[in-house]
Amino acid sequence: MHGPAQITLKSYEFRREREPTWLALEALVERAQKSGFHSLSADELARLPHLYRATLSSLSVARSISLDRNVVEYLESLAGRAYFFVYGTRSHARDVLAEFVLYRFPAGIRRFKWHIGLAALFVIVGALTAFFITLDNQERFYTFVAEEYAQGRGPSSSTSELRAVLYSEHSPGDALATFAASLFTHNAKIGIVSFSLGVVIGLPVFLLMFINGLVLGAFAALHHARGLSADLWGWLLPHGVTELGAMVICGGLGLALAQALIFPGRSTRLRNLAQCGRQAGVVVVGAVIMFFIAGLIEGIFRQLVTDIAIRYAVAVITAVAWSLYFGLVGRSRDSARAEVEP
Amino acid sequence: MSRQANTGASDRIVDRYLDRRDQGVRREVVTPEGVPVGFTLARAGDRIGGFLVDMLIIYGVIIVLALLLAFAFGSSLSRANWTVPFILVFVFLLQNFYFVFFELKWQGMTPGKRVVGIRVIDGHGGVLGAHAVIARNLVRDIEVFIPLQLILAPEQLWPGAPGWARALSSAWALVFMFLPLFNRDRLRIGDMVAGTLVVLAPRAVLLPDIGGQETADSAAGENEYQFTEQQLSIYGIYELQVLEDLLRQDEDSLAHMKAMVTVSEQIRRKIGWARLRTAPVDDERFLRAFYAAMRAHLERKMLFGKRREDKYSGE
């Protein structure tokens, strides 16, 4: 009257056979999670991938032969946890930094050069607009520059007042480093935001670039009318090359994000955005470093050195250095890596 | 739903046990070995919780620094002081790269995420690279801080804005902040830009097998509960696993005992248990025996390629 007696469960046997492997992997992962990777010996590290693969294969088998849900769930979660360790990022900080400086950053700039160029174009258009309008009518200056930002400089300032700002002498005792640090953090924040604004299909990025240009143009016109053009650029360019460069780079990367969203090309919109975002995000970190350098030049160098020749020399040197860096460093790897990169 | 409609109160009790496990949204990630591994998406509450913990840490450190500075230098702070610029830069790095730092160091976790038990993974099963971590955290500003500012202190951000512009930008800010609630994968902008997912950090315990001993006993003829092929063919995998969950609930609560008794009674009624009227039945032992027998039966069928999902699907 009874059916054939149930002989031992296949899944039970399977579990008894494989369980030690799972437990070994679990112990390793547990320890790595608690006290870090360095707590594992070389031998244990070598065993980790083997245990991981064995567990993955157990998971596949369990799915097809076992109806014990706890076992399947346990294996799934164990595989998930071990997966982070086997495929986690673990490269040495020094290698990452070298890779970034010698390849990623300049290559990223080259990759997005058209976007960055477009952002630069908007700055230039903004600058020219404000320049000619302000030159025509000095009172227009305040249309483009907020009063607190101008720090007392404006259409009513005399030539000597403007000159005094450009050549104000500071001693190293003044809180120049603090000034430099606050310049850096302020500008870098704006840079990061103008990158992220790309996800709003880029319109605010154009606006931000254009407004930056307007401010620049208005100041240029103010000084030009008083014959202080050369002095203004000597004051502005030593740090401006780096700072405006970083600004335009951030904006350009934002535009690249926007493009990935609007014109996804062959892949889906989200996938394309993710791909572009990953590449562009790294370059933004480079731009933050540029802001830091610009902050140092503006906050310290410019305040201490008032000789116009040296100021122009620094401007030229930074311009040449950045061009060479972006143009040449890591170029030979571009073509080799282009296909492989995510 | 239809399942619930025509089942009795006992099934509802059982369903309650089951529900506890099935709350999350599952997403499968295919590892480079080609094995799909499932993850449960983090809930909005967990993510907000983790974020708040991280914010507390960041601003806690900043406040402590400010206090230390005030105590150490007092009123002489305004003079040229070399600690100030370092602290400014440090605070900037803390605000903007705290998340990047920890997510790189701890493979997708920050202290806050660790506390609530969630982590970041690559959405397509690959390695969570530095690129993705950087990208997803750079856009945090426009997701959280600028929207907050737009809503709480719009004057500061955009002085003299016309009303319509303010309304528009506030709406935009709200969309950004609450985006994760409105899409299938609970992605925030940063996740979209970086192609990442935030999932519950997997945590499961291997419980002792509940079928093995019973089948060994019944093979030796020692088990008092024996079932026929026909009796075992009534239920499917779904019911088996409901039963598994019930048996695995290791608690002595009254509700649990009650559930055991009701489920046992119902199963006996359904399979026409011959001894229903004669010998008294130990509900737990009966259920264990039935579970083991049914699992053996269903697994054997599965080996021959017949998966019976639940009692409604045919043989």
Interface residues (C-beta under 8 A of the other chain):
Chain A: M1 H2 G3 P4 A5 Q6 I7 T8 L9 K10 S11 Y12 R15 R16 E19 W22 L23 E26 R53 L56 S57 L59 S60 S64 I65 S66 L67 D68 R69 N70 V71 E73 Y74 E76 S77 L78 A79 G80 R81 Y83 F84 F85 Y87 G88 T89 V96 G173 D174 A175 L176 A177 T178 A180 A181 S182 F184 T185 A188 K189 I192 V193 F195 S196 L197 V199 V200 L257 L270 R271 L273 A274 Q275 G277 R278 Q279 A280 G281 V282 V284 V285 V288 F292 P342
Chain B: T31 P32 E33 V35 V37 G38 F39 S78 R79 A80 N81 W82 V84 P85 F86 L88 V89 V91 F92 N96 L104 Q107 G108 R119 I121 G123 G126 V127 L128 G129 A130 H131 A132 V133 I134 A135 R136 L138 V139 D141 I142 I146 W172 L187 I189 M192 V193 A194 G195 T196 A201 P202 R203 A204 V205 L206 L207 D209 I210 G211 G212 T215 A216 S218 A219 G221 Q226 F227 T228 E229 Q230 L232 I237 L240 Q241 E244 D245 R248 A292 A293 R295 A296 H297 L298 E299 R300 M302 L303
